[in-house]
Amino acid sequence: MQVIAKEYSFTLSRTEVPAGKVIVELANYGQDEHNLHATEPAEGSEVGSLPNTLPGAHPDLTLNLRPGSYTLFCSLKEHEAKGMKATLVVR
């Protein structure tokens, strides 16, 4: 599953994935650095993250996800507030 980052948006290649092992790739097509954090909204706990990523980079992260809704966001100053967040549903 790919998360495309641009100023200031996250676009998911899939908004729903099956439970279990999920590989999340952060594709930074923006002009600024971006990062990715994944949290469970019900508990608010972080399930994984990728550090600040330079433009043009494509790091990935392997997560083991239970069913539910997860929030993906960039934690850099004001990025989430400007729209760099998305919801991933795990079935």
C-alpha positions as CSV (number, residue, x, y, z in Angstrom):
1,M,0.0,0.0,0.0
2,Q,1.5,3.4,-1.0
3,V,1.0,6.7,0.7
4,I,1.7,9.5,-1.7
5,A,2.9,12.7,0.1
6,K,2.7,16.1,-1.5
7,E,2.2,19.6,0.1
8,Y,-0.2,19.2,2.0
9,S,-1.9,15.9,1.3
10,F,-1.7,12.2,1.8
11,T,-3.2,10.0,-1.0
12,L,-3.6,6.3,-0.3
13,S,-3.3,3.8,-3.1
14,R,-5.8,1.7,-1.1
15,T,-8.1,2.9,1.6
16,E,-8.9,-0.6,2.8
17,V,-6.5,-3.6,3.3
18,P,-6.9,-7.0,4.9
19,A,-5.7,-7.6,8.4
20,G,-2.2,-8.9,9.0
21,K,1.1,-7.9,7.4
22,V,0.8,-4.6,5.6
23,I,3.7,-3.0,3.8
24,V,3.3,0.8,3.8
25,E,5.5,2.8,1.3
26,L,5.8,6.6,1.8
27,A,6.4,8.1,-1.6
28,N,7.4,11.7,-1.1
29,Y,6.6,13.6,-4.3
30,G,6.5,16.9,-2.5
31,Q,9.2,19.6,-2.3
32,D,9.6,19.4,1.5
33,E,10.5,16.6,3.9
34,H,7.6,14.6,5.2
35,N,7.2,11.7,7.7
36,L,4.5,9.2,8.4
37,H,2.9,8.0,11.7
38,A,0.2,5.4,12.0
39,T,-2.1,5.4,15.1
40,E,-5.1,3.5,16.2
41,P,-7.8,6.2,16.9
42,A,-9.6,4.1,19.5
43,E,-6.5,3.7,21.6
44,G,-4.4,6.6,20.2
45,S,-1.4,4.4,20.3
46,E,1.2,4.5,17.6
47,V,1.6,1.3,15.6
48,G,4.5,2.5,13.5
49,S,6.3,5.4,11.9
50,L,8.8,6.5,9.2
51,P,11.2,9.3,9.9
52,N,11.5,12.5,8.0
53,T,11.9,11.6,4.3
54,L,13.5,13.7,1.6
55,P,11.7,14.6,-1.6
56,G,11.9,11.7,-4.1
57,A,12.5,9.1,-1.4
58,H,10.3,6.0,-1.0
59,P,11.0,4.2,2.3
60,D,8.7,1.5,3.5
61,L,7.4,0.1,6.8
62,T,6.0,-3.4,7.6
63,L,3.1,-3.4,10.1
64,N,1.0,-6.2,11.5
65,L,-2.5,-4.6,11.7
66,R,-5.6,-5.8,13.4
67,P,-9.0,-4.9,12.0
68,G,-10.1,-1.3,12.6
69,S,-9.5,2.3,11.4
70,Y,-6.0,3.8,11.5
71,T,-5.0,7.4,11.2
72,L,-1.9,8.1,9.0
73,F,-0.4,11.6,9.4
74,C,2.7,13.8,9.0
75,S,3.9,15.1,12.3
76,L,5.9,18.0,11.0
77,K,4.8,21.5,12.2
78,E,1.3,22.3,10.9
79,H,1.4,19.5,8.2
80,E,-1.4,17.4,9.7
81,A,-3.5,20.6,10.3
82,K,-3.1,21.5,6.6
83,G,-4.4,18.2,5.4
84,M,-1.5,15.6,5.6
85,K,-3.6,12.9,7.1
86,A,-5.7,9.9,5.9
87,T,-7.7,7.0,7.3
88,L,-6.8,3.4,6.5
89,V,-9.4,0.8,7.2
90,V,-8.2,-2.7,8.0
91,R,-10.8,-5.5,7.5
